[in-house]
Structure formats: C-alpha cells, structure tokens
C-alpha cells in the first residue's frame, strides 16, 4: 500500500484508471477531475534542498547557484548518467555552498573501499580548518568518521563500515544527517551508526568535495549524485534516495503503480 512522504509539487492532468489514494501533502498536488490514483509511492525529498550536484559532465548546482569548480576531475560512467572521477592526489571540487548545523549530506560513492589512510567525502570547514567551524566526513578504510568543531575531534559514526561497503569498486549510497545533537549515517538506505556529537557553527567559506580543508586526505574513486539539505531527511526519504539500489536523481520523482486491484 501507499507509503506517505513529503511532497513539493506534482501535476496529474491526464485521464487515468487508478482509484483510491491516501496521501500526505506539504505543498501542492494538483489533480484534474478525470484523474484518480491507486497505490502510488511518490517521493519528493526536495524540501530544504540547498544544493545538488548531478555530476553529469560538470559540477553545476542543479538546485541553487553554488556551482562547483573542478580541479583534475574527469567524467566517466556513473551511478546515474555520468559521475566525477577523483585521482586521489590532485582532484577536488570546490563550491561556495555554506553549511549549517542541521543538515543531511548524501552521495553515491565508488572506490576500492580499502584505502591506505583516510579519504574525504566532504569538507565544510575549509575556511579555517584547524580552528574553525564546520565538519569533515571521511572513510578511513574501516570506519566512517566525522571530524568536527570545536577542536576538530575525529568521531567514529560507523565502526567497521567496510562490513557493508563491499565488494571493491561498487556503488554505495552514503548519507549522513545531523540534527544539532546526533549524527546518523546510513549506508544504502539503512541506518548503520549514530553518535551524539557537538558541531558548533557551520562553514563560512564554502565546501570541498573530495579533499580535506588543509589539503590532505584526497578522495580516490568515483562520485555521483551529491546533495546537501538544510534539514534532517527522514528514514523513509533516505531509503527513497537509495531506491532499491537504482538511485534517484533530482527532482526525485519515483512513482510505483500497483494495478493489481
């Protein structure tokens, strides 16, 4: 049956044979008089979406104006269409996106999952990394960690994350949420770890994808469908982004029809 979610806008303006719908609407759903629906699962996790990078040949922000600047990035076949390939030594994408203290960050990642040393997924403290504000999400070959202010403490959110990040050179969706008190990390739509931490303040000078703010811990691998929300996505929304392993690309329209009734 239908699973309620957050909606932004959908228009149904063609005659349909579907009947019977129970939905939860946050913004705008328009149905013509000739349309009725049966058992739709429509997911629109766009509320609070600040920036989204499809990485289809460039790092243009598909939502806002926080367009990226590529350094040593090549574009290859991705999880959905194309993806950005990072060489592990010089590649990075810098953006003017400013982070906050409540957020969700999600991206599809592909690497050998056994790196020597730490690899940076995203860094939002690049303005004054050693003493400043923000956070850095990393994978160290075993764990997923968040380095955070104050004091830039490294906290392990998912111990033994490599248990779920297998086999080598395969795609996995990594999603981290923070509600001001607790960080939670989902791997492929499933909550795998949580930790109470303090992140004091957000970055004031942009965000780096694939590199720590002090110029170390490069990401090596492929990167796709990166999104940043200024709110915590629900478990249902995170799972919808995974979409049974197929993934969803902004604007996140997923309609499943059960016409068996």
For each residue, the residues with C-beta under 8 A, 3 or more apart:
1: 39
2: 21 22 23 39 40 41
3: 41 236
4: 22 23 24
5: 24 41 42 43 44 45 234 236 237 240
6: 24 26 43 44 45 47 234 237
7: 10 23 24 25 26 27 28 29 42 44
8: 26 27 28 44 46 47 251
9: 27 28 29 30 44
10: 7 28 29 30 42 44 253
11: 30
12: 16 30 31 32 35 37
13: 30 32 35
14: 32 34 35
15: 34 35
16: 12 34 35 36 37
17: 259
18: 21 35 36 37 38 39 40 257 259
19: 36 37 38
20: 36 37 38 39 261
21: 2 18 36 37 38 39 40
22: 2 4
23: 2 4 7 29 40 42
24: 4 5 6 7
25: 7 28 29
26: 6 7 8 47
27: 7 8 9 47
28: 7 8 9 10 25
29: 7 9 10 23 25
30: 9 10 11 12 13
31: 12 35 36 37
32: 12 13 14 35
33:
34: 14 15 16
35: 12 13 14 15 16 18 31 32
36: 16 18 19 20 21 31
37: 12 16 18 19 20 21 31 40
38: 18 19 20 21 257 258 259 261
39: 1 2 18 20 21 256 257 258 261
40: 2 18 21 23 37 255 256 257
41: 2 3 5 254 255 256
42: 5 7 10 23 253 254 255
43: 5 6 236 237 240 248 252 253 254
44: 5 6 7 8 9 10 47 251 252 253
45: 5 6 49 229 233 237 240 241 252
46: 8 49 63 250 251 252
47: 6 8 26 27 44 231
48: 104 229 230 231
49: 45 46 52 63 227 228 229 250
50: 63 64 66 97 228 229 230
51: 61 63 64 66 95 97 227 228
52: 49 61 62 63 225 226 227 228 250
53: 59 60 61 62 68 93 95 209 225 226 227
54: 60 62 80 81 224 225 249 250
55: 58 59 75 78 82 83 84 223 224 225 226
56: 75 78 81 82
57: 75 82
58: 55 68 70 75
59: 53 55 67 68 69 70 73 84 93 95 209
60: 53 54 67 68
61: 51 52 53 64 65 66 67 68 95 97
62: 52 53 54 250
63: 46 49 50 51 52 250
64: 50 51 61 97
65: 61
66: 50 51 61 95 96 97 207
67: 59 60 61 95 96
68: 53 58 59 60 61 93 94 95 209
69: 59 93 94 95
70: 58 59 73 84 93
71: 90 91 92 93 94
72: 86 87 90 91 92
73: 59 70 84 85 86 91 92 93
74: 84 85
75: 55 56 57 58 78 82 83 84 85
76: 82 83 85 222
77: 82 83
78: 55 56 75 81 82 83 84 108 222 224 225
79: 83 108 110 171 224 225 247
80: 54 108 224 225 247 249
81: 54 56 78 249
82: 55 56 57 75 76 77 78 224
83: 55 75 76 77 78 79 108 110 222 223 224 225
84: 55 59 70 73 74 75 78 91 93 209 210 222 223 224
85: 73 74 75 76 91 221 222 223
86: 72 73 91 92 210 218 219 220 221 222 223
87: 72 90 91 218 220
88: 91 119 218 219 220 221
89: 218 220
90: 71 72 87 218
91: 71 72 73 84 85 86 87 88 210 211 218 219
92: 71 72 73 86 208 209 210 211 218
93: 53 59 68 69 70 71 73 84 208 209 210
94: 68 69 71 126 206 207 208 209
95: 51 53 59 61 66 67 68 69 206 207 208 209
96: 66 67 206 207
97: 50 51 61 64 66 124 206 207 228
98: 202 203 204 205 206 207
99: 103 124 134 135 202 203 207 228
100: 103 202 230
101: 178 180 199 200 201 202
102: 178 179 180 230 231 232
103: 99 100 177 178 228 229 230 231 232
104: 48 175 176 177 178 227 228 229 231 232 233 238
105: 121 122 137 175 176 226 227 228 229
106: 173 174 175 176 225 226 227 233 238 241
107: 121 122 173 174 223 224 225 226 227
108: 78 79 80 83 171 172 173 174 223 224 225 247
109: 121 139 171 172 173 174 221 222 223 224
110: 79 83 169 170 171 172 221 222 223 224
111: 115 119 139 168 169 219 220 221 222
112: 115 168 169 221
113: 139 141 162 165 166 167 168 169 170
114: 141 162 168
115: 111 112 118 119 139 140 141 220
116: 141
117: 140 141 217
118: 115 138 139 140 141 145 212 217
119: 88 111 115 138 139 140 217 218 219 220 221
120: 123 136 137 138 208 210 211 212 217 218 219
121: 105 107 109 137 138 139 174 209 210 219
122: 105 107 136 137 207 208 209 210 226
123: 120 126 129 134 135 136 137 207 208 211 212 213
124: 97 99 134 135 136 202 203 207 208
125: 128 129 132 133 134 135 136 149 152 203 213
126: 94 123 129 134 203 205 206 207 208 213
127: 132 133 134 203 204 205 206 213
128: 125 131 132 133 205
129: 123 125 126 132 152 212 213 214
130: 152 214
131: 128 152
132: 125 127 128 129 149 203 204
133: 125 127 128 149 200 201 202 203 204
134: 99 123 124 125 126 127 148 149 199 201 202 203 213
135: 99 123 124 125 146 147 148 149 178 199
136: 120 122 123 124 125 146 147 148 212 213
137: 105 120 121 122 123 144 145 146 174 176
138: 118 119 120 121 144 145 146 147 154 212 217
139: 109 111 113 115 118 119 121 143 144 145 161 165 174
140: 115 117 118 119 143 145
141: 113 114 115 116 117 118 162
142: 159 160 161 162
143: 139 140 156 157 158 159 160 161 162
144: 137 138 139 156 157 158 161 174 176 185 187 193
145: 118 137 138 139 140 154 155 156 157
146: 135 136 137 138 154 155 157 176 183 195 197 199
147: 135 136 138 152 153 154 155 212
148: 134 135 136 152 153 155 197 198 199
149: 125 132 133 134 135 152 199 200 201
150: 153 198 200
151:
152: 125 129 130 131 147 148 149
153: 147 148 150 197
154: 138 145 146 147
155: 145 146 147 148 183 195 197
156: 143 144 145 159 193 195
157: 143 144 145 146 176 183 184 185 193 194 195
158: 143 144 161 185 187 192 193
159: 142 143 156 193
160: 142 143 163
161: 139 142 143 144 158 164 165 185 187 192 193
162: 113 114 141 142 143 165 166
163: 160 166
164: 161 172 187 188 190 192
165: 113 139 161 162 172 187
166: 113 162 163 170
167: 113 170
168: 111 112 113 114
169: 110 111 112 113
170: 110 113 166 167
171: 79 108 109 110 224 247
172: 108 109 110 164 165 187 188
173: 106 107 108 109 186 187 188 189 241 242 247
174: 106 107 108 109 121 137 139 144 185 186 187
175: 104 105 106 185 186 187 189 233 238 241
176: 104 105 106 137 144 146 157 183 184 185 186
177: 103 104 183 184 186 232 233 238
178: 101 102 103 104 135 182 183 184 197 199 232
179: 102 182 232
180: 101 102
181: 196
182: 178 179 194 195 196 197
183: 146 155 157 176 177 178 194 195 196 197 199
184: 157 176 177 178 191 193 194
185: 144 157 158 161 174 175 176 191 192 193 194
186: 173 174 175 176 177 189 190 191 192 235 238
187: 144 158 161 164 165 172 173 174 175 190 192
188: 164 172 173 242 245
189: 173 175 186 238 239 241 242
190: 164 186 187 239
191: 184 185 186 194 235
192: 158 161 164 185 186 187
193: 144 156 157 158 159 161 184 185
194: 157 182 183 184 185 191
195: 146 155 156 157 182 183
196: 181 182 183
197: 146 148 153 155 178 182 183
198: 148 150
199: 101 134 135 146 148 149 178 183
200: 101 133 149 150
201: 101 133 134 149
202: 98 99 100 101 124 133 134
203: 98 99 124 125 126 127 132 133 134 206 207
204: 98 127 132 133
205: 98 126 127 128
206: 94 95 96 97 98 126 127 203
207: 66 94 95 96 97 98 99 122 123 124 126 203 228
208: 92 93 94 95 120 122 123 124 126 211 212 213
209: 53 59 68 84 92 93 94 95 121 122 219 223 226
210: 84 86 91 92 93 120 121 122 218 219 223
211: 91 92 120 123 208 215 216 217 218 219
212: 118 120 123 129 136 138 147 208 215 216 217
213: 123 125 126 127 129 134 136 208
214: 129 130
215: 211 212
216: 211 212
217: 117 118 119 120 138 211 212
218: 86 87 88 89 90 91 92 119 120 210 211
219: 86 88 91 111 119 120 121 209 210 211 223
220: 86 87 88 89 111 115 119
221: 85 86 88 109 110 111 112 119
222: 76 78 83 84 85 86 109 110 111
223: 55 83 84 85 86 107 108 109 110 209 210 219 226
224: 54 55 78 79 80 82 83 84 107 108 109 110 171
225: 52 53 54 55 78 79 80 83 106 107 108 247 248 249
226: 52 53 55 105 106 107 122 209 223
227: 49 51 52 53 104 105 106 107 241 250
228: 49 50 51 52 97 99 103 104 105 207
229: 45 48 49 50 103 104 105 232 233
230: 48 50 100 102 103
231: 47 48 102 103 104
232: 102 103 104 177 178 179 229
233: 45 104 106 175 177 229 237 238 241
234: 5 6 237 238
235: 186 191 238 239
236: 3 5 43 239 240
237: 5 6 43 45 233 234 240 241
238: 104 106 175 177 186 189 233 234 235 241 242
239: 189 190 235 236 242
240: 5 43 45 236 237 243 248 252 254
241: 45 106 173 175 189 227 233 237 238 247 248 252
242: 173 188 189 238 239 245 247
243: 240 246 247 248 254
244:
245: 188 242
246: 243
247: 79 80 108 171 173 225 241 242 243
248: 43 225 240 241 243 252 253 254
249: 54 80 81 225 252
250: 46 49 52 54 62 63 227
251: 8 44 46
252: 43 44 45 46 240 241 248 249
253: 10 42 43 44 248
254: 41 42 43 240 243 248
255: 40 41 42
256: 39 40 41
257: 18 38 39 40
258: 38 39 261
259: 17 18 38
260:
261: 20 38 39 258
